[in-house]
Amino acid sequence: MTKSELVAQMASEADISKAAAEKALKAFTGGITGALKKGNKVSLVGFGTFDISKRAARTGRNPQTGETIQIKASTVPKFKAGKSLKDAVN
């Protein structure tokens, strides 16, 4: 499903315009992004939890040349599905 398909589905199910649905989706993703940037966890009971994970610096290898490279430490977002979402998918 693409972003535009999601916006269309949200607009249809909530009986709102596509513009309002897109605005709501942007607010939702912006809110989650902002919380994760601050280091907070976002929990939506039954749906899942958005959190951040820290990756340590490590040594990697360039697959084209075989050269050893240093990969710097980073912070990455992660999502853990909740029980209701898991049950709905299975």
Secondary structure, 3 states (H helix, E strand, C coil): CCHHHHHHHHHHHHCCCHHHHHHHHHHHHHHHHHHHHCCCCEEECCCEEEEEEEECCEEEECCCCCCEEEECCEEEEEEEECHHHHHHHC
